[in-house]
Amino acid sequence: MKTYDLVIIGGGPAGYVGAIRASQFGLSVALIEGKKVGGTCLNIGCIPTKTFLSYAENIYHMKNSRKGILVDKFNINKEEIYKEKEDVVNKLTGGVEALLKGYGVTLIKDFASFTDNNTIKAGDEILSFKKAIIATGSKSLIPKSLFIEDYTVDSTYVLENPELGKSVIIVGGGVIGCELAFILKSFGMDVTIVEKMPQILINEDKDMTRPIETSFRKKGIKLITGVGVKKIEKGKVILENDKQLISDKCVIAIGRIPNTKNLDPEKAGIKVGEKGEILVNKDFLTHNKNIYAVGDVVGGIQLAHYASAMACKVVAGIAEKDYAPNLDFIPSVTYSIPELATIGMTEKKAKEEGIEYRVGKFMYAANGKALSMGETGGAIKILANKDDKLIGASIVGHGADNLIMPLVVGVSLNLKASDLAKLVYPHPTLSEIILEALEDLHGKAIHKPKRR
Ligand SMILES: Cc1cc2nc3c(=O)[nH]c(=O)nc-3n(C[C@H](O)[C@H](O)[C@H](O)COP(=O)(O)OP(=O)(O)OC[C@H]3O[C@@H](n4cnc5c(N)ncnc54)[C@H](O)[C@@H]3O)c2cc1C
């Protein structure tokens, strides 16, 4: 039986990133992965969806080409799109395997379970560890009451099956539901989203999700909000108001549950919560003093970059290195046309918490680069507290995923809006909307009419 400084179970963005970082710190590391390295993110999550979304954007721009381009005809070859997605995934997962090898991480391809307080079984092998990290991620949640054979499917099914029929109902208007809606509509399906909350993307401010709702409706995506699902039958979704919707497939996108199946955490004295999440303290330590858990398996925010950052933080602690990421602020992006990117506090959260705040806003339509690109449907909103410290920002519009980054810096480093507004922003760029919104916080946006 070999003993490692660190054994990590699960090779997703938490596990494989943690393994490489641990090796960089000089620890001996084994990574155990039951399926494919890269986890949900690379194989059935972030990367496949973004490959499809990129196609969806291309299709959107062909269907809505600018006046100067006439697109007579184009065909969508779904087989090719799915094949390209596989190529992208294989390139990335192959790259991760090569990196792990290069860093001397022992990769064991099997499912792992705890045998006692400091040993893990993976296939026929027993490994002993000084420290271990559980990074087994999450899986789609389809409650039994909503599962109908050959009708209800999850995001993984959608990402792996080009032929879904002509129409789809997506139950859940969260990030995954919205991204799949945009993709499937672009691929030619009739799409309906059913969301029981009064708006899609319920955690975000309504004024920031409205442009997405408007654009979805314009594209022909049907949005039903404020009504839950009463029952699902084969080919049919019955809403709480007794309205019946018919479709070829129904995608359930109502959340994901922690993956602890066959892990036997209790054999190592690890406690699990009501939803199956591994219970951890603020340092991600489980009830076993040598075992941590990070990523989707601990519940809470389920994002790849957060999973990686949690792993890096734990590994820095284990290796006693002053190199831990700041986990106080986690940006998030919902991809569609338009995209929505956020950091820190939303306006509704600031109101709920009674925080004194000011808002700076600016519209893409008044930005020269946005106009010249024909990308005028967007807006930015920045929140600062009474001391002018940045506390949150949302951008809905073209390029929001990258534009949010200076505001991630501002919010995370507790900077003042006036400090970020003192920087010079290159012209003509979309980044100038950030400057305008920062200056709007002080009533000084140059390209906004004078306040009365
Ligand atoms: C459709 C979709 C789109 C998404 N898009 C985004 C996005 O754009 N941006 C973003 O930040 N996040 C996105 N996410 C979320 C993101 O994929 C997850 O937050 C992230 O993958 C979590 O990383 P993780 O390492 O905790 O778990 P996972 O990525 O789930 O990896 C866990 C790994 O552990 C393995 N495993 C499980 N049990 C065992 C065991 N007993 N033994 C050995 N191995 C085991 C699994 O096979 C898996 O490979 C998306 C998710 C989905 C489903």
The ligand as a MOL file (V3000), in Angstrom:
LIG
                    3D

  0  0  0     0  0            999 V3000
M  V30 BEGIN CTAB
M  V30 COUNTS 53 58 0 0 0
M  V30 BEGIN ATOM
M  V30 1 C -24.6050 22.0820 -18.6230 0
M  V30 2 C -23.6570 22.7310 -17.6420 0
M  V30 3 C -23.0270 23.9190 -17.9810 0
M  V30 4 C -22.1550 24.5210 -17.0860 0
M  V30 5 N -21.5510 25.6920 -17.4500 0
M  V30 6 C -20.7120 26.2950 -16.5870 0
M  V30 7 C -20.0380 27.5000 -16.9500 0
M  V30 8 O -20.2060 28.0280 -18.0410 0
M  V30 9 N -19.1980 28.0420 -16.0510 0
M  V30 10 C -18.9810 27.4980 -14.8160 0
M  V30 11 O -18.2070 28.0400 -14.0430 0
M  V30 12 N -19.6030 26.3610 -14.4420 0
M  V30 13 C -20.4530 25.7440 -15.2930 0
M  V30 14 N -21.0610 24.5730 -14.9240 0
M  V30 15 C -20.8140 24.0380 -13.5720 0
M  V30 16 C -19.4550 23.3110 -13.5170 0
M  V30 17 O -19.3930 22.3300 -14.5110 0
M  V30 18 C -19.2680 22.6990 -12.1490 0
M  V30 19 O -19.4460 23.6960 -11.1550 0
M  V30 20 C -17.8630 22.1180 -11.9980 0
M  V30 21 O -17.6210 21.1360 -12.9630 0
M  V30 22 C -17.6840 21.5230 -10.5990 0
M  V30 23 O -16.4010 21.0010 -10.5030 0
M  V30 24 P -16.0590 19.8110 -9.4890 0
M  V30 25 O -14.6130 19.4910 -9.7180 0
M  V30 26 O -16.5070 20.1600 -8.1520 0
M  V30 27 O -16.9770 18.5810 -9.9510 0
M  V30 28 P -17.1320 17.8400 -11.3360 0
M  V30 29 O -16.7180 18.6750 -12.4650 0
M  V30 30 O -18.5110 17.2940 -11.3300 0
M  V30 31 O -16.0770 16.6490 -11.2560 0
M  V30 32 C -16.2140 15.6090 -10.3340 0
M  V30 33 C -15.5060 14.3940 -10.8780 0
M  V30 34 O -15.4580 13.4030 -9.8630 0
M  V30 35 C -15.6360 12.1260 -10.4490 0
M  V30 36 N -16.1110 11.2120 -9.3920 0
M  V30 37 C -17.2950 11.2490 -8.7510 0
M  V30 38 N -17.3390 10.2820 -7.8080 0
M  V30 39 C -16.1610 9.6160 -7.8720 0
M  V30 40 C -15.6100 8.5220 -7.1630 0
M  V30 41 N -16.2610 7.9140 -6.1720 0
M  V30 42 N -14.3860 8.1070 -7.5270 0
M  V30 43 C -13.6840 8.7050 -8.5100 0
M  V30 44 N -14.1570 9.7390 -9.2130 0
M  V30 45 C -15.3730 10.1880 -8.8860 0
M  V30 46 C -16.6430 12.3700 -11.5470 0
M  V30 47 O -16.5680 11.3580 -12.5290 0
M  V30 48 C -16.2150 13.7420 -12.0610 0
M  V30 49 O -15.3090 13.6220 -13.1270 0
M  V30 50 C -21.9210 23.9290 -15.8180 0
M  V30 51 C -22.5450 22.7260 -15.4770 0
M  V30 52 C -23.3930 22.1220 -16.3730 0
M  V30 53 C -24.0590 20.8310 -15.9920 0
M  V30 END ATOM
M  V30 BEGIN BOND
M  V30 1 1 1 2
M  V30 2 1 2 3
M  V30 3 2 2 52
M  V30 4 2 3 4
M  V30 5 1 4 5
M  V30 6 1 4 50
M  V30 7 2 5 6
M  V30 8 1 6 7
M  V30 9 1 6 13
M  V30 10 2 7 8
M  V30 11 1 7 9
M  V30 12 1 9 10
M  V30 13 2 10 11
M  V30 14 1 10 12
M  V30 15 2 12 13
M  V30 16 1 13 14
M  V30 17 1 14 15
M  V30 18 1 14 50
M  V30 19 1 15 16
M  V30 20 1 16 17
M  V30 21 1 16 18
M  V30 22 1 18 19
M  V30 23 1 18 20
M  V30 24 1 20 21
M  V30 25 1 20 22
M  V30 26 1 22 23
M  V30 27 1 23 24
M  V30 28 2 24 25
M  V30 29 1 24 26
M  V30 30 1 24 27
M  V30 31 1 27 28
M  V30 32 2 28 29
M  V30 33 1 28 30
M  V30 34 1 28 31
M  V30 35 1 31 32
M  V30 36 1 32 33
M  V30 37 1 33 34
M  V30 38 1 33 48
M  V30 39 1 34 35
M  V30 40 1 35 36
M  V30 41 1 35 46
M  V30 42 1 36 37
M  V30 43 1 36 45
M  V30 44 2 37 38
M  V30 45 1 38 39
M  V30 46 1 39 40
M  V30 47 2 39 45
M  V30 48 1 40 41
M  V30 49 2 40 42
M  V30 50 1 42 43
M  V30 51 2 43 44
M  V30 52 1 44 45
M  V30 53 1 46 47
M  V30 54 1 46 48
M  V30 55 1 48 49
M  V30 56 2 50 51
M  V30 57 1 51 52
M  V30 58 1 52 53
M  V30 END BOND
M  V30 END CTAB
M  END
